[in-house]
Amino acid sequence: MNKLDKNQIPKLGHKINQLKKRISRTEQNGNTGKVEFRKMRINKIKKQILEILNKKKK
């Protein structure tokens, strides 16, 4: 994993929002093939954000 710092939190939040929009669009169209993968990506990004915040506290 690359180096993480608190400056990347807004970028990661933006990426989460992009994935959520893409999920909602595909659910409306009926294409649910990649929805689970995108949800896993969202969880991975959330873990990265928590890791950054925990490093900041130390």
MDTraj code that builds the backbone (N, CA, C; nanometers):
import mdtraj as md
import numpy as np

residues = "MET ASN LYS LEU ASP LYS ASN GLN ILE PRO LYS LEU GLY HIS LYS ILE ASN GLN LEU LYS LYS ARG ILE SER ARG THR GLU GLN ASN GLY ASN THR GLY LYS VAL GLU PHE ARG LYS MET ARG ILE ASN LYS ILE LYS LYS GLN ILE LEU GLU ILE LEU ASN LYS LYS LYS LYS".split()
xyz = np.array([
    [0.0842, -0.1177, 0.0000],
    [0.0000, 0.0000, 0.0000],
    [0.0889, 0.1243, 0.0000],
    [0.0463, 0.2250, -0.0735],
    [0.1262, 0.3463, -0.0798],
    [0.1172, 0.4262, 0.0503],
    [0.2031, 0.5275, 0.0619],
    [0.2028, 0.6076, 0.1842],
    [0.0737, 0.6871, 0.1931],
    [0.0157, 0.6865, 0.3097],
    [-0.1101, 0.7577, 0.3305],
    [-0.0866, 0.8750, 0.4248],
    [-0.1479, 0.9876, 0.3931],
    [-0.1439, 1.1006, 0.4854],
    [-0.2810, 1.1669, 0.4862],
    [-0.2991, 1.2610, 0.5765],
    [-0.4330, 1.3169, 0.5950],
    [-0.4761, 1.4050, 0.4781],
    [-0.3839, 1.4431, 0.3908],
    [-0.4208, 1.5220, 0.2736],
    [-0.4994, 1.4397, 0.1719],
    [-0.4913, 1.3083, 0.1824],
    [-0.5602, 1.2214, 0.0875],
    [-0.7037, 1.1908, 0.1281],
    [-0.7451, 1.2296, 0.2468],
    [-0.8804, 1.1975, 0.2932],
    [-0.9878, 1.2562, 0.2005],
    [-0.9778, 1.3835, 0.1585],
    [-1.0813, 1.4345, 0.0670],
    [-1.0864, 1.3591, -0.0655],
    [-0.9702, 1.3189, -0.1178],
    [-0.9674, 1.2431, -0.2430],
    [-1.0362, 1.1083, -0.2246],
    [-1.0085, 1.0432, -0.1110],
    [-1.0702, 0.9127, -0.0845],
    [-1.2203, 0.9270, -0.0659],
    [-1.2633, 1.0342, 0.0022],
    [-1.4069, 1.0589, 0.0189],
    [-1.4748, 1.0819, -0.1148],
    [-1.4069, 1.1538, -0.2032],
    [-1.4607, 1.1773, -0.3369],
    [-1.4754, 1.0461, -0.4125],
    [-1.3767, 0.9578, -0.3979],
    [-1.3812, 0.8275, -0.4646],
    [-1.4988, 0.7449, -0.4125],
    [-1.5231, 0.7494, -0.2802],
    [-1.6381, 0.6777, -0.2230],
    [-1.7676, 0.7291, -0.2839],
    [-1.7806, 0.8624, -0.2950],
    [-1.9026, 0.9199, -0.3518],
    [-1.9210, 0.8789, -0.4972],
    [-1.8108, 0.8733, -0.5733],
    [-1.8197, 0.8288, -0.7124],
    [-1.8718, 0.6859, -0.7200],
    [-1.8175, 0.5992, -0.6345],
    [-1.8601, 0.4587, -0.6362],
    [-2.0063, 0.4455, -0.5955],
    [-2.0510, 0.5245, -0.4978],
    [-2.1914, 0.5186, -0.4550],
    [-2.2842, 0.5620, -0.5680],
    [-2.2454, 0.6677, -0.6413],
    [-2.3270, 0.7123, -0.7547],
    [-2.3333, 0.6051, -0.8617],
    [-2.2197, 0.5410, -0.8867],
    [-2.2152, 0.4369, -0.9883],
    [-2.3018, 0.3181, -0.9482],
    [-2.3015, 0.2837, -0.8183],
    [-2.3859, 0.1746, -0.7688],
    [-2.5331, 0.2077, -0.7901],
    [-2.5722, 0.3299, -0.7545],
    [-2.7135, 0.3661, -0.7684],
    [-2.7568, 0.3663, -0.9147],
    [-2.6679, 0.4126, -1.0048],
    [-2.7018, 0.4118, -1.1471],
    [-2.7172, 0.2701, -1.2007],
    [-2.6270, 0.1808, -1.1596],
    [-2.6350, 0.0441, -1.2124],
    [-2.7552, -0.0300, -1.1553],
    [-2.7923, 0.0016, -1.0316],
    [-2.9112, -0.0638, -0.9747],
    [-3.0377, -0.0187, -1.0471],
    [-3.0413, 0.1078, -1.0902],
    [-3.1575, 0.1553, -1.1645],
    [-3.1669, 0.0888, -1.3013],
    [-3.0509, 0.0648, -1.3620],
    [-3.0493, 0.0024, -1.4947],
    [-3.0690, -0.1480, -1.4889],
    [-3.0506, -0.2072, -1.3718],
    [-3.0659, -0.3507, -1.3582],
    [-2.9350, -0.4265, -1.3726],
    [-2.8247, -0.3563, -1.3933],
    [-2.6923, -0.4188, -1.4035],
    [-2.6339, -0.4302, -1.2642],
    [-2.6525, -0.5424, -1.2002],
    [-2.6024, -0.5565, -1.0631],
    [-2.4789, -0.6438, -1.0565],
    [-2.4137, -0.6663, -1.1682],
    [-2.2980, -0.7548, -1.1725],
    [-2.1799, -0.7039, -1.0908],
    [-2.1520, -0.5755, -1.0981],
    [-2.0331, -0.5216, -1.0326],
    [-2.0636, -0.4495, -0.9018],
    [-2.1868, -0.4540, -0.8582],
    [-2.2254, -0.3813, -0.7376],
    [-2.1489, -0.4322, -0.6156],
    [-2.1391, -0.5633, -0.6004],
    [-2.0693, -0.6203, -0.4843],
    [-1.9224, -0.5804, -0.4844],
    [-1.8592, -0.5804, -0.6019],
    [-1.7195, -0.5407, -0.6120],
    [-1.7019, -0.3947, -0.5699],
    [-1.7929, -0.3090, -0.6138],
    [-1.7837, -0.1671, -0.5788],
    [-1.8062, -0.1459, -0.4296],
    [-1.8951, -0.2248, -0.3707],
    [-1.9164, -0.2150, -0.2257],
    [-1.7911, -0.2580, -0.1505],
    [-1.7215, -0.3601, -0.2006],
    [-1.5964, -0.4017, -0.1379],
    [-1.4916, -0.2907, -0.1493],
    [-1.4884, -0.2227, -0.2635],
    [-1.3937, -0.1122, -0.2816],
    [-1.4231, 0.0007, -0.1829],
    [-1.5520, 0.0307, -0.1609],
    [-1.5902, 0.1341, -0.0654],
    [-1.5407, 0.0968, 0.0734],
    [-1.5604, -0.0298, 0.1136],
    [-1.5142, -0.0739, 0.2456],
    [-1.3627, -0.0637, 0.2571],
    [-1.2912, -0.0962, 0.1512],
    [-1.1457, -0.0871, 0.1517],
    [-1.1007, 0.0575, 0.1700],
    [-1.1660, 0.1493, 0.1019],
    [-1.1311, 0.2908, 0.1127],
    [-1.1620, 0.3418, 0.2529],
    [-1.2732, 0.2982, 0.3106],
    [-1.3070, 0.3383, 0.4474],
    [-1.2016, 0.2901, 0.5465],
    [-1.1502, 0.1686, 0.5256],
    [-1.0438, 0.1171, 0.6118],
    [-0.9185, 0.2023, 0.5984],
    [-0.8878, 0.2473, 0.4765],
    [-0.7717, 0.3334, 0.4554],
    [-0.7884, 0.4645, 0.5310],
    [-0.9085, 0.5217, 0.5275],
    [-0.9343, 0.6474, 0.5978],
    [-0.9158, 0.6280, 0.7476],
    [-0.9682, 0.5168, 0.8022],
    [-0.9511, 0.4901, 0.9450],
    [-0.8039, 0.4735, 0.9805],
    [-0.7275, 0.4101, 0.8909],
    [-0.5846, 0.3921, 0.9138],
    [-0.5140, 0.5277, 0.9196],
    [-0.5503, 0.6187, 0.8300],
    [-0.4906, 0.7519, 0.8290],
    [-0.5241, 0.8249, 0.9577],
    [-0.6493, 0.8171, 1.0008],
    [-0.6907, 0.8873, 1.1226],
    [-0.6225, 0.8300, 1.2463],
    [-0.6038, 0.6976, 1.2502],
    [-0.5354, 0.6361, 1.3633],
    [-0.3892, 0.6749, 1.3680],
    [-0.3245, 0.6867, 1.2533],
    [-0.1859, 0.7307, 1.2504],
    [-0.1738, 0.8745, 1.2977],
    [-0.2735, 0.9564, 1.2643],
    [-0.2706, 1.0975, 1.3025],
    [-0.2812, 1.1128, 1.4545],
    [-0.3558, 1.0259, 1.5195],
    [-0.3736, 1.0337, 1.6650],
    [-0.2460, 1.0003, 1.7394],
    [-0.1633, 0.9123, 1.6833],
    [-0.0426, 0.8671, 1.7525],
    [0.0651, 0.9716, 1.7528],
])
top = md.Topology()
chain = top.add_chain()
for i, resn in enumerate(residues, 1):
    res = top.add_residue(resn, chain, resSeq=i)
    for name in ("N", "CA", "C"):
        top.add_atom(name, md.element.get_by_symbol(name[0]), res)
traj = md.Trajectory(xyz[None], top)
